[in-house]
Amino acid sequence: MELPLVVGVDGSDSSLHAVDWAVDEAARHGLPLRLVHASLWERYEGRRPTIGADRPAEEVMAEHIVASGAERARLRSAEVKVSGEVLPDDAVSVLLREGHEAFAVVTGSRGRGELAGLMLGSVGLGVAARAVCPVVVVRGPEQNRRGAAGRVVVGVGDSTEGSGAVRFAFREAEVRGCALHAVRAWRRPVGESADPSDDAARQHRDRADGVLSGALRKVVADQQPVHVIRDVIEGPAHKVLVNASANADLLVVGALRRHGHFGLQLGRVAHALLHHSECPVAVIPQRA
């Protein structure tokens, strides 16, 4: 049985963008699409206005959100099998549970009620930082969301957190029929010469290039041919990858999950990208 692509819906414009992106992704991979809406209306039953047949207004609204999202998905692609459900819990808890039986979880960058100034909503951040499956936060301009760039970018971090992300990125580039841009950032120690031609700088670049080559070598043998663009760039990783995201359809990064640790396990680079990327971001968890 194929695991579904799960997308959280709440009726916001951001979640509608997530639905559109998820439909296209499900079609590329031949996956069913499952829409879920988290609702706690049962806790307030009897304390809110009702609509006909004594049904709580929140229940009616929740069902409408899922039904309209499913209709939007079917209109976008008749080939994708779409289902939907309202689940009684908070959004983060619902999506984390759904992630145990999902190909990936997709969310918008902001939900209903989020302050306009927030760069990333609390739901997207909470799910990306704790899920056991890949999480895609759909953000960026429309041309990046619809795949106009023809490029998937993967940030290659340390070996402990990178192999799953590289493998996911290869698969995405393959199903999209586009190039894979593999990026490794490096920085020289504080106080070291800024001359890019000195021996120390070359050593740092060579070391970064070795990490990049090693990460790609572990995955390339198992994948179909994909055009790979390699880049070793000096600078803070989050700034290097945000710049790369401007010309990308998807930015893929790894997130290390340490056994026995609770709370958000995301890393500074992934956290920054979820707030500032110019394209959708896929966070791929990997156990330490």
C-alpha positions as CSV (number, residue, x, y, z in Angstrom):
1,M,0.0,0.0,0.0
2,E,1.4,3.4,-1.0
3,L,1.8,5.9,1.7
4,P,-0.2,9.1,1.1
5,L,1.1,12.6,0.7
6,V,-0.6,14.4,3.7
7,V,-1.4,18.1,3.5
8,G,-2.7,20.2,6.4
9,V,-5.6,22.5,5.4
10,D,-7.2,25.4,7.4
11,G,-8.8,27.5,4.7
12,S,-6.1,30.1,4.6
13,D,-4.5,31.3,1.3
14,S,-1.2,29.7,2.5
15,S,-2.9,26.3,2.9
16,L,-4.5,26.6,-0.5
17,H,-1.0,27.1,-2.0
18,A,0.0,24.0,-0.1
19,V,-2.9,22.0,-1.6
20,D,-1.9,23.1,-5.1
21,W,1.7,22.1,-4.6
22,A,0.8,18.8,-3.0
23,V,-1.5,17.8,-5.8
24,D,1.3,18.4,-8.3
25,E,3.7,16.5,-6.1
26,A,1.3,13.6,-5.7
27,A,0.8,13.4,-9.4
28,R,4.6,13.3,-10.0
29,H,5.0,10.4,-7.6
30,G,1.7,8.6,-8.3
31,L,0.6,8.9,-4.7
32,P,-2.8,9.4,-3.1
33,L,-3.4,12.8,-1.4
34,R,-4.9,13.0,2.1
35,L,-6.2,16.4,3.3
36,V,-6.5,16.8,7.1
37,H,-8.0,19.6,9.1
38,A,-7.4,19.9,12.9
39,S,-10.4,21.1,14.8
40,L,-11.1,21.4,18.5
41,W,-14.8,22.3,18.1
42,E,-15.9,19.5,20.4
43,R,-14.4,21.2,23.4
44,Y,-16.7,24.2,22.8
45,E,-19.9,22.4,21.8
46,G,-22.8,24.2,23.3
47,R,-20.8,27.4,23.7
48,R,-20.9,28.6,20.1
49,P,-23.7,29.4,17.7
50,T,-25.0,26.4,15.8
51,I,-26.2,26.1,12.2
52,G,-29.2,23.9,11.5
53,A,-29.9,20.6,13.2
54,D,-28.1,21.8,16.2
55,R,-24.7,21.2,14.6
56,P,-21.9,23.4,15.9
57,A,-20.8,26.1,13.5
58,E,-17.2,25.0,14.0
59,E,-18.0,21.5,12.8
60,V,-19.7,22.8,9.7
61,M,-16.8,25.1,8.9
62,A,-14.3,22.3,9.5
63,E,-16.1,20.0,7.1
64,H,-16.4,22.8,4.5
65,I,-12.7,23.5,4.7
66,V,-11.8,19.9,3.9
67,A,-14.5,19.5,1.2
68,S,-13.5,22.7,-0.6
69,G,-9.8,21.7,-0.4
70,A,-10.6,18.3,-1.8
71,E,-12.7,19.8,-4.7
72,R,-9.8,22.2,-5.5
73,A,-7.4,19.2,-5.6
74,R,-9.7,17.2,-7.9
75,L,-10.1,20.1,-10.3
76,R,-6.3,20.5,-10.5
77,S,-5.7,16.8,-11.2
78,A,-8.3,14.2,-12.0
79,E,-5.7,11.4,-11.8
80,V,-4.8,12.0,-8.1
81,K,-6.9,10.0,-5.6
82,V,-8.0,12.5,-2.9
83,S,-9.4,11.9,0.5
84,G,-10.0,14.2,3.5
85,E,-10.8,14.1,7.2
86,V,-11.4,16.4,10.1
87,L,-9.5,15.3,13.2
88,P,-10.1,16.4,16.8
89,D,-6.8,17.8,18.0
90,D,-4.5,20.7,17.6
91,A,-2.8,21.1,14.2
92,V,0.7,20.2,15.2
93,S,-0.3,17.0,17.0
94,V,-2.5,15.9,14.1
95,L,0.2,16.4,11.5
96,L,2.9,14.7,13.6
97,R,0.6,11.6,14.0
98,E,-0.2,11.6,10.3
99,G,3.5,11.7,9.5
100,H,4.0,8.2,10.9
101,E,2.1,6.8,7.9
102,A,2.9,9.4,5.2
103,F,5.3,9.8,2.3
104,A,5.6,13.4,3.5
105,V,3.6,16.1,5.2
106,V,2.9,19.4,3.5
107,T,2.0,22.6,5.2
108,G,1.6,26.3,4.2
109,S,4.0,28.9,5.5
110,R,1.3,30.6,7.6
111,G,-2.1,29.6,8.8
112,R,-5.4,31.4,9.6
113,G,-4.9,33.9,12.4
114,E,-1.1,34.1,12.1
115,L,0.1,37.7,12.3
116,A,1.0,39.1,8.9
117,G,4.5,39.9,10.0
118,L,5.4,36.3,10.9
119,M,7.8,34.8,8.5
120,L,6.7,31.2,9.3
121,G,3.6,30.0,11.2
122,S,3.9,28.0,14.4
123,V,2.3,24.9,12.8
124,G,4.8,24.7,10.0
125,L,7.8,25.2,12.3
126,G,6.5,22.7,14.9
127,V,5.9,20.0,12.4
128,A,9.1,20.5,10.5
129,A,11.1,20.4,13.7
130,R,9.6,17.1,15.1
131,A,8.2,14.9,12.3
132,V,9.5,11.5,11.6
133,C,8.9,11.9,7.8
134,P,9.9,14.5,5.3
135,V,8.0,17.8,5.8
136,V,7.6,20.4,3.0
137,V,6.7,24.0,3.9
138,V,5.3,25.6,0.8
139,R,6.5,29.2,0.5
140,G,8.0,31.7,-2.0
141,P,6.6,33.4,-5.1
142,E,4.2,31.6,-7.4
143,Q,6.8,30.9,-10.1
144,N,9.0,29.0,-7.6
145,R,6.0,27.1,-6.2
146,R,4.9,25.9,-9.7
147,G,8.3,24.7,-10.8
148,A,9.4,27.3,-13.3
149,A,13.1,27.3,-12.4
150,G,13.7,23.7,-13.4
151,R,16.1,23.1,-10.5
152,V,16.1,21.3,-7.1
153,V,18.7,22.6,-4.6
154,V,20.1,20.4,-1.8
155,G,22.2,21.8,1.0
156,V,24.9,19.3,1.8
157,G,25.7,19.5,5.5
158,D,27.8,17.2,7.7
159,S,27.6,13.5,6.9
160,T,25.6,12.8,10.0
161,E,22.6,14.7,8.6
162,G,23.0,14.8,4.9
163,S,22.5,11.4,3.2
164,G,18.7,11.3,3.5
165,A,18.4,14.8,2.2
166,V,20.6,14.1,-0.8
167,R,18.7,10.9,-1.6
168,F,15.3,12.8,-1.4
169,A,16.6,15.6,-3.6
170,F,17.9,13.2,-6.2
171,R,14.5,11.5,-6.4
172,E,12.7,14.9,-6.7
173,A,15.0,16.0,-9.5
174,E,14.4,12.7,-11.3
175,V,10.6,12.8,-11.1
176,R,10.6,16.5,-12.2
177,G,13.1,15.8,-15.0
178,C,15.2,18.7,-13.8
179,A,18.8,19.5,-12.6
180,L,20.0,18.9,-9.1
181,H,22.1,21.7,-7.6
182,A,24.2,20.4,-4.8
183,V,25.6,23.1,-2.5
184,R,28.2,23.0,0.2
185,A,29.0,26.2,2.1
186,W,32.3,26.8,3.9
187,R,33.8,29.5,6.1
188,R,37.3,30.4,7.1
189,P,38.1,30.8,10.8
190,V,37.8,34.3,12.3
191,G,41.1,36.2,11.9
192,E,42.3,34.2,8.9
193,S,43.4,36.0,5.8
194,A,40.5,36.9,3.5
195,D,42.7,36.4,0.4
196,P,40.8,33.7,-1.6
197,S,44.0,32.6,-3.3
198,D,46.0,31.7,-0.2
199,D,46.8,28.1,0.8
200,A,44.5,28.1,3.8
201,A,41.5,29.2,1.7
202,R,42.3,26.4,-0.8
203,Q,42.4,23.9,2.0
204,H,39.0,25.0,3.2
205,R,37.5,24.7,-0.3
206,D,39.1,21.4,-0.9
207,R,37.8,20.0,2.4
208,A,34.3,21.3,1.6
209,D,34.5,19.8,-1.9
210,G,35.5,16.5,-0.4
211,V,32.4,16.5,1.9
212,L,30.2,17.3,-1.2
213,S,31.8,14.6,-3.3
214,G,31.4,12.0,-0.5
215,A,27.7,12.9,0.0
216,L,27.0,12.6,-3.7
217,R,29.0,9.4,-4.2
218,K,26.9,7.6,-1.6
219,V,23.7,8.2,-3.5
220,V,24.6,8.5,-7.2
221,A,25.1,4.8,-7.7
222,D,21.5,4.0,-6.6
223,Q,19.8,6.7,-8.7
224,Q,18.7,7.2,-12.3
225,P,20.8,9.7,-14.3
226,V,20.3,13.2,-13.0
227,H,22.2,16.3,-14.2
228,V,24.1,17.4,-11.1
229,I,25.5,21.0,-10.6
230,R,28.1,21.1,-7.9
231,D,28.9,24.3,-5.9
232,V,31.3,24.9,-3.1
233,I,30.6,28.4,-1.9
234,E,32.2,30.5,0.8
235,G,29.8,32.1,3.3
236,P,27.3,31.3,6.0
237,A,25.3,28.2,5.0
238,H,21.9,29.8,5.5
239,K,22.7,32.8,3.4
240,V,24.3,30.7,0.6
241,L,21.2,28.5,0.5
242,V,18.7,31.4,0.6
243,N,20.5,32.9,-2.4
244,A,20.3,29.5,-4.2
245,S,16.6,29.2,-3.4
246,A,15.7,32.3,-5.6
247,N,16.4,30.1,-8.7
248,A,14.9,26.8,-7.4
249,D,11.6,24.9,-7.3
250,L,12.5,23.1,-4.1
251,L,15.2,23.5,-1.5
252,V,16.1,20.3,0.4
253,V,17.9,20.2,3.8
254,G,18.5,17.5,6.5
255,A,17.6,17.7,10.1
256,L,19.2,15.5,12.7
257,R,16.9,13.8,15.2
258,R,18.7,12.8,18.4
259,H,17.2,9.8,20.2
260,G,15.8,10.7,23.6
261,H,15.8,14.5,22.9
262,F,12.4,16.3,23.0
263,G,11.3,19.7,21.6
264,L,12.4,21.3,18.4
265,Q,15.2,19.4,16.6
266,L,15.8,21.5,13.5
267,G,19.2,23.1,13.4
268,R,20.0,26.8,12.8
269,V,20.3,26.5,9.0
270,A,17.0,24.7,8.4
271,H,15.3,27.1,10.9
272,A,16.6,30.1,8.9
273,L,15.6,28.6,5.5
274,L,12.0,27.9,6.7
275,H,11.7,31.6,7.5
276,H,13.6,33.1,4.5
277,S,13.7,30.7,1.5
278,E,12.4,31.9,-1.8
279,C,11.0,28.5,-2.7
280,P,9.3,25.5,-0.9
281,V,11.6,23.9,1.6
282,A,11.7,20.1,2.3
283,V,13.1,19.1,5.7
284,I,14.3,15.5,5.8
285,P,14.8,14.0,9.3
286,Q,17.7,11.7,9.9
287,R,18.4,9.8,13.1
288,A,21.7,10.4,14.8
